C-alpha cells in the first residue's frame, strides 16, 4: 500500500488523482466488454465471420492501449497537455483532410483511413485535442484581453468543422459546435454573440436539410415515420419492449439478431433487451456520476485553462453519451455516434481514453509549494513547527 509520505511519482499520482472517477471509468470499460459479448456474435454471423467472438476479442485487444493511454495521460501536467494536444491536433487534422481524398466511401461518407491495416477515424482523436486548445484560447482571452483569442478560437472551430461537413459527418459537427459554444459561454461572451451562434446553428441545420439528401431523410423519418424506412429504430424500440424491466437474460435476446449495428450505435438497445431497463438506468446513472463529478472538480479549479478544459472534456463525454442514448429511444434523429466505452470500436475507445485521461490529469489535486515543503519535512520538525505556532 502506498503511503502519503512516499514522494515517488506513482504515489503522488495515486493520492492526487480522482480515484472515484477513475474507478467509474474502469467499470464502464468492463461493462463494455460484457455488452460486446452480448451484442457482437449476431453481427459476426451476419457478416460471415466464423468466430462469433471476433469483435469481443478485438475490443479486449483495444482495451490494452486504451488503458495505457488513460493512465499515462493522467500523469501529464497542464502545460504538457497543451503541448500534446497541439501535436495531436495537427496530425489528425491532416488525416481528417486526407479522408476526403483517400478514405473509402461507406454509406455515402468518407470518415475512415486504413493505416498499417488498422481502420482509424481521425475525427475521434481530433475532438479532445480541439476542446483543450479551444479551452486554452478562451482562458487566454480572460487573462489577456488584448489578445484576439476569441477570434482565434472561431478560426479553430472553422478549421475543424469544414472537413467534418465535407465528409459529411453532421453528428460530430453538432457535437463539436455544442462543446465549443458552451466554452464560449463560460468564457463570458456577449449576448449578441450567443444570439448569432444560435442563428448560425439553425441556419446550418436548415441548409443541411435542404442540401444533403440523407440528412433530409433522417429528419423526415424522425418527424414522420411513414415517410421512409424506420426498420433500424423500430427494431431498437422493440428491444426495449422485449427486455422489459429485468431483461431476457444474458445470451437470451432475440431481437438483437436482426438489429443493425447492435454492437456499436445500438448497443444500448441490446443492453435493454438482455439485461432490462434496470441496467440502462444503471448505465445512465454511471454516466451522470462521471459528468457531475468531473464538473464539480472543474468548478474547484483556480486556473482558467484547467477549469475550461476539464469542463469541455466532461461535456464532450456527456453529450456523446446523451446523443447515443437519445437516438436509441427515438428522442432525436439517428446519428452515427458510439456510446462511450461501451460501443465496439478501437478509434472511439482509445480517443475517449485520451480525453478522459486528460480530464483526470486536469482534475488532480496538486498541493502548493508550501504543502510540498511541509510534507518533505521530518515528522519531528513538523511537530516542532506546529508547537512554535
N, C-alpha and C positions, 0 to 999 in steps of 0.2 A: 504494500500500500504506500502511495506517495505522500510524503509529509509536506505541510505548508512551508516548513523551514528549508526544504530542499530547493536549491536555486537552479536546478537544471532546466533546460528549455522545455522538456516534456512535462516536468512537474509544474512549471509556471503556466504552461498551456492548460493543463488539467484543472488547475484551481482558478483559472480566469475565464475559461470557455463556458458557455451556457450549456450545462450538461443535460438539462431537461429538453432543450431544443434539439440537441444532438441525438438524444435518445428517441425523440419523436420521429426524427428523420429516418433513423435506422428501423423503427417499427414500420414506417411507410414502405421502406425498401423490402422488408420481409413480407409484408402483405402483398407487395407487387409480385413477388415470386409465387406466392400461394395462388393469386388470381391468374397469373400467367399459366400456371399449371392447370387451372380450371378452364381457361378460355382458349388456349392455343391449340390443343390436339385437334378439334374440329377444323380449324383453319389449315393446319398441316395436311389433314386428309383431303380437304377441298383443293389444295394446291398440288396434290400428288406427291407430297414428301413422305417417304417411307417411315421415318422416325416420328412418332406422334409427339415426342418431347423436344423436337428440334428447336422451337422458339424458347422453351424453358431453359435449355442448355445454353443458348446464346445469351439469354437475359442474365443468367448467373455469371457467364463469362464477362459480360459488360459491367457487372457489379464490381468486379475486381478493380479495373481502372477508375470507376466512378467513386468507389470508397477511398482510393488513394488520392484522387483529386479533391474530394470533400475534406479529408483530414489535412492533406498537405496545404491546401489553400487557406484553411482556418488558422495556420501559423503566421500568415503574412501580416505585415504592418499596413496601416492605411496608405502610406507612401508607396510601398511595394505593390499594393493592389492597384493603384492608379497606373503604375508602370506596366504591370502585367496586362491590364485591360487595354492600354494603348496598343500594345503589341498584338493582342488577340483581336482587337477591333480591326486593325489594318489588314491582318492576314485573312480574316473571314469576310471582311468587306470585299476584298479582291476575289475570294472564292464565290461570294454571293453574285457578283457580276459575271463570274465565269460560268455559273449555272445557266445563264441566259444564252450562252453560246454552245457550251459543251454538255450541259445537263440533259439527260434523257427526258422525253416528254411523257408524263404519267398523268392520266385523267385531265389532259389539257393544260398542265402546268409543268414548269421546269424548276424544281426545288432541290434536287439532289445531284451530287457528284460522286463518281466512283473513283476512289483514291486507294491505290495499292490493294484492290479487291474489296475495299470496305466502302459501304454507302454512307456518305456524310451529308447532312443537311446544314449548310453554313449558317442559315438564319438562326438556328437554335443556339449556336455558340456566340453569335453576334449580339443577341438580346441582352444578356447580363453585362457584357462589356459596354454596350451602348448606355445602359442605365447608369453604370458607375461613372462614365465620362460625362453624361448629362448632369448627374448629381454634382460632380466636381465643378462644372461650369456654373451651375446655379449657386453653389456655395461661394465661388469666387465673386459672383455678381453681388452677393450680400456683403462680402468683406471689402471688395474694391469696386465701388460704384462707377469709377471712371473706366473700368474695363468693359468692353462690349460683349460680356459673357453671354447675355441672353440672346443676342443676335447670333453668336457662335453656336449656341445650343439649338437655335432654329435651323441653322445650316446643317448641324449634325443630324437633326431629325430628317431633313430633306434628303440627305445623302443615303440614309438607311431606308426611308420609305420608297424612294424611286425604284430601286431594283426589286423590292418586295411587290410593288404594284405591277411591275413588268413581268414577274414570274408567271401568273399572278398568285399572290398569297394574301388575301384580304383579312384572313383571321389573324395572322401575325402582324399585319399592318395595323389593324384595330388595337391589338394588344400593346404594341409599341407606342402608339399615339396616346392611348389612355394613361399609361405609366408616365410618359413624358409630360402630359397635361397635368397630372397630379403633382409632379415635381415642380412644374412651373407655378402651380397654385401655392405650394408650400413655400416657394421662394419669394412670395409676396407680389405676384403680378397684379397689374391694374385690372379693374373690372372690364374695361373696354377690350383688353386682350382676351379675357375669358369669353366675352360675347363673340369676338372674332373667331376664336378657336372652335366654339360650338357651331357657329355658322359654317365654318370651313369643313367641319366634320359632317354636318348634314348635307352640305353640297357634295362632298366626296361620296357619300352613300347614294345620293340621287344620281350622280354621274355614273357610278359603278352599276347601278340598277339599269340605267338606260344604255350603257355601252357594252358591258360584259354579259354575255348570254347566260353563263352558268350562275352568276350572282342573281340575275333576274329569276331564273328558275327556282333557286333555293328560297328566295324571299316569297315568290308566288306560292310555292308548295307549303311554306310555313303559314301564310295568311289564308290560303285556300287549298286544303289537302286534295280536293278533287281536280285541281289544275295540273297534276302531274304524278309521277311515281313517288310514293311515300313508303315504299317497302322497308327501307332501312330503319326509319324512325318508328314505323308501325311495329316492326319486329322487336325493337328495343323496348317499346312500351309494353308489348306482350310479355317480355322477360320480367318486368316489374310485377305485372298482374299474376304471372305464373309462380313467381317466387313468394309472393305474399310477405308476411312479417318475418318468417323464420327460414324461408328458402326450401328448396327441394333436397338439399344435402350435397356435399362435395361429390362431383362427378355425375350427379343425377339430373342435371339440367338438360332439357331437350331443345328449347328454343335457341340456345347458343349454337346449335349445329347449323342453323341456317342464317345466323346473324352475321352480316358482313362486318369486317374489321372488329370482330369481337375481342381481339387481343390488344387492340390499340385504341381507336377512338371510342369504342363502345364497351370497354372492359367494365365500366361502372354498371351497365345493364346486366352483364354476366354475373357480377357480384350480387346483384339483386335477385337473380333467379336461383343461384345455388346457395347463397347464404342469407338471403332475405333483406328486407328493408332495414332490419336492425343493424346489419353490417354496414349498409350505406350510411346510416346515421352515425355510426362509429367513425367511419371514414370522414364524414363531414365534420364531426367534432374534432378529429385529429388535425385536419386542415385548418379549422378555425383556431385551434390551440396554437399551432405553429405561426399563423399570421398575427394573432393578438399578442403572443409572446414576443415576436420579432418587433412589432410596432411599439410595444411597451419599452423594450430595451432601447429602441431608436429614440424614443422621447427623452430618455435619460442622458443621451449623448450631448456633450458640450460643443464638440467640433461640428460645425455645419456640414462639412463633407460627409463625415461618418453618419450623421443623422439623416441627410438626404439619401445617401447611397443605401443605407440599411432599409429605409422606408421604401425606396424604389424597388429593391430586390424582393422585399416582402410582398409588395403589390404585384410585381411580376409573377411571383409564385402563386399568390392567391387568385388573381384574375384568371390565370391559365386554368387552375383547378375549377374555378367557378364556371368558366365558359364550357369546359368539357362536361361537367355535371348538368348544366342547364340544357345543353344540346341533347343529352341522354334522356331527359324528361320532357323534351319538346317545349322548352321555355324560350329558346331563341333558334334561329335557322341553323342548319348543320354547318359546322366548321371542322376542318381537319386539324384538330388540336389534341394532344395527348393529355392524360391525367398524370400529373407529376409523380414520378417514382412508382407508378402503378402500371401504366401502359407499357407495352413492349416497345423497345427502340433504343439503340445504342447512342445516337446523337442526342436524343432527348434526355436520356439518363445521365450521361456524362456532363452535358451542359447545365442541367439542373444541379448536379453535384458541384460544379464550378460556381454557380450563382449562390447556392446555399452555403458553400464553404466560405465565400467572401462575406456573406451575412454573419456567419459565426465569428469570423475574424474581426469584423467591424463592431460587433456587439460584445467582444471580450472586455472584461473588467481589468484594465491596465492600471496598476497602482502608480501614483505620482512618485516623484523623486524622493520626497521626504519619507513616504511609506516604505519605499525600497531600501532606503538607508536604515530605517528602523528595523526592518526585517533582517538586514545583514548584520546587525549588532549582536554580540553575545547576550544571552538572557540576563546575566548579572548586570551588564551595562544598561540594559533597558529598564530593569527594576530600579537601578540607582537613579537614572534619569527621571523615572516616574516619581520616586520619593523626593527628589530635589524640587520637582514641580509642585 
